[in-house]
Amino acid sequence: MLDQRLDPKSNHLLCALTGAEWQRWEPQLEVVDLTLGQVLYESGLQQSHVYFPTTAIVSLLYLTADGASVEISAVGREGAVGISLFVGGRLASGRGVVLVAGQGVRIGSQVIQEELERAGPAANLLLRYSQALMTQIAQTVVCNRHHTLDQQLCRLLLVILDCQPRSEFLMTHERIAHVLGVRREGVSEAAHRLQAAGLIHYTRGHISVLDRRGLERRTCECYAVVREEYHRLLPAAAKARTGTAAPPALPAQTLEALDA
């Protein structure tokens, strides 16, 4: 049975399930505590579960032969961890590591495979989410290649805000550097600039976002592109918790005009 203290439908994908699908899934969902740095899956290994974060955030990383890593996407309450199963793969690609500790629920991979074979509304939802996540991955690659570290840090902070219900979270400069694939000293300098501008407050690994709108003005167009695609592909999930349509992302040209 699910822990009554946790609402699994605070995950937007689970909340978007129809009544019949929820009745099939609910008995097989398991509440899990996700701790900082916990590895949920490794590249090349079979995935036994799909995770649906509720308050935790999971970073999806790709590794190089020499052990370096870079984040390709982050998943929180808006999504799921384990899309290799959604698109027919049995082995994980990359690594899934808990970026912000919290809770979530998980379900066995066999349940997901049966749902995909059923080819009903749940399968359609998972495939649409996979496309939205692929957009985020592609845009992250573009961002890491063409945009400044300040812009990348703002994008990461905005993604974290969207992935969990709080405006405060624990994350060290070292972990941010690991996620972005940059030097820790560069992250410290960028965070200092954001704090001096009154956008965040940072102390001993504790980050508080003070001005979300300011971060949106300071970031690149990548954040808006990804959020708009998510809302386009998953309107039911986007409005699942509020009962109303989610606010549209700032268009790229608007962000550029604000930054001018």
N, C-alpha and C positions, 0 to 999 in steps of 0.2 A: 504493500500500500504506500501511496505517496505521503510524504511528510506534510501534515496539514499547515505547518508554518510557512510553507513555500507554495506560491501560486505558479504552477508550471506554465500557465497561460500568460504569464508576464513575458514569456518568450513569444515574439510576434508570429513566428511560423506556427507554433502549436496553437496559438489563439485563433489563427485563420483556418484551422481544420473545421470541417463540417461536423455536425452532431454524430453521424454514423461513424465517421473516421475517428473522432475523439473517443468514442466508446470502444473501438478496437484497440486504440493505442494506450489509453489511460491505465489499464491494468498492468501493462508491461513497462511503464516508465519508472525509472529508478532515480531518486534524488541523490546527487553527489556533491561533495565539497571539493572545490577546485582550488588548490593551493598555488601560491606564487612560484613559478618556475616548473610546475608539474608538466611532464611530457605526456600528452594524450595519445600520440602515435608517432612512429618513426618511419622514415622513407623506406620503401621496399617491403614493409611488413603488412600483414593483413590487419584490417580494422575490425575489431570485434563489436564496436558500438558506434553510434552516432550521438554526438553531444549537442544539447540545446541549452546554451548558457542563459541564465536569468539575471544574475548580478555579476558574474565573472566575465572576463574578456580573454579570448584565446588568440594568440598571434600565430599566423601560418608563415613558416620560415622555409627558405631554401638554403642549402648548405653547399659550399664549395669543397673541393678535395682537400684543401689545407685547413678546413674547419671554420672558415669565415661564414657569416650568415647575413641575410637581409630579409626583412619582412616583405611579404607580397600581399598580405591582407590581414585585417583584424576582424574577429567575429565576436559579437556580444548578443544581447537579447533580441536583435533583429534577425538572427540567422542560426545556422547549424554548422557543426564541425564534422567533416567526413564526406565531402561532396564526391570523392572518388567513387563511392558506392552509388551515388545518384546517376552518374554518367557511365556506369557499366564496368568500372575498374574494381578489382578486388584488392589491389595493393595500394597503400598510401604513397603519395608523392610529397616530398618535403617533410617537415616536422611541425606538429602542433604543440605549442607551449603556452601555459597559462601566463598571461601578461598582467592581468589584474585579478587578484584572488576574489573568490565569491562562491556562488552556488550555480547549479544547473541541474538538468535532468538528462538521462541518457536512455537509449533504447537499443536493443540488440540489432546487429546488422541484418539478421535474417528477416526481421519484421520489415525493414526498409526494402529489402529485395522482393519480398512478397507484395508490398505495396506498389512497387514499380511494375511488377508483372500484372497486377490488377489493372494498371493503367487508368486509374480513376482520378478524381480531383486532387488527392494527396500527392500522387506522382507528378501531376502537372505543376503543383505548387513547388515541389522540390526541384524540378527541372528549371522552372522560372528563377528560383533562387540561385541555382547554379550559374545561370547566365548573368544574373546581377553580380555575383561574386567574381565571375571572370572579368567583368567590366572593371571592378575594383582592382583586380590583379594587374590588368593591362595598364590602367591609369597610374597605378603605383610605380610601375616600371618607367613610364614616361616622366613621372614626377621626380624619381630618384636620378634620372639622367639629365633633366633639363632645368630643374628649379632649385632655388637656393635652400640652404639648410633652414633658414628662418621659415620659409614657406612650407617645407616638409614637416617641421615641428608643429606649426599651426595646424596643418592638415591632420597630423596624428592626434593632436589634442582634441580636435573637433570630432574625429572618428570615435575616440574614446567616450566623449560626451554622448554621442548618439547610441553607443553600445551599452551603456549602463545608466541607471537613474540618478546618479549623483554628480555634482560638479566638483567633487574632491576625490582624489585617489592617491595611492602610494605608487611611486615610480622613481627610481634613481636615474641620474644622468647616465650612469653606466649602462643600465638596461635600455634606456632610450637609444643610446649609441649603438647597442647591439641590434636593436630592432631596425634602425635606419641604415645600419652598415657604415657608420661614420666614426670619427674619433670622439672620445668623451669630452675632450677639451672644446671641440666645436659645439657640442650640445650645451655645455655650460655657458659658453659665450652667447649662444642664441637664446637660452632661457633667461639669461641676465637682461638681454635687450627686451624681451617680452615683459619681464617684471618691471623694468624701468618705464615701459610704456603703460603700465597699469593694467595689463591684460591678464596676468596671472600672478599668484603669490607662491613662492617656492621656498621650502625650508626642509632640510634633512630628508629628502625623498618624498615629501608631502606636497602635492600640487593642488592648488585651488584655482579654478578658472573664474576670473572676476568679470570679464567682458567678452562674452561669446561673439557678439556682433563685431567687436574689434578684431578677434581672431579671423572671422570670415572675411573682413576687409583686407587682412594682411596675408592671407594664404593665396595660393594659386587657384586656377580654375578647376583643378583636379577634384577637389572636394565636391563642388557643385555638380560636376558631370556625373560622379558616382551616385550621389544622393538622388539626383533626378532620374537616373536609370533605375534605381531601386524602387522608387515610387511608381514609375511607369510599369515595371514588370510585376510588382507585388502590391497593388493598391489595397487589397484586402488586408494584407499583413501590416501595411503602413498605417492603416486606420483602426487596426484591431483593438488597440488598447483604449483609444479615445472615443471611438464611434463616429469620428469625423475624419475627413481627408487630412492627411499630413500637410503642413505648409510646404509650398514648393521651394526647392533649393534656389539660391541666388544664381541667376544666369552668369555665365563666364564674363560676358561683356559688362555686366553690372559690377562685378568684382573688380574688373580692370579699371572701370571708371572711378570707383571708390578709391582705388589705390593710386590713381594719377595725382 
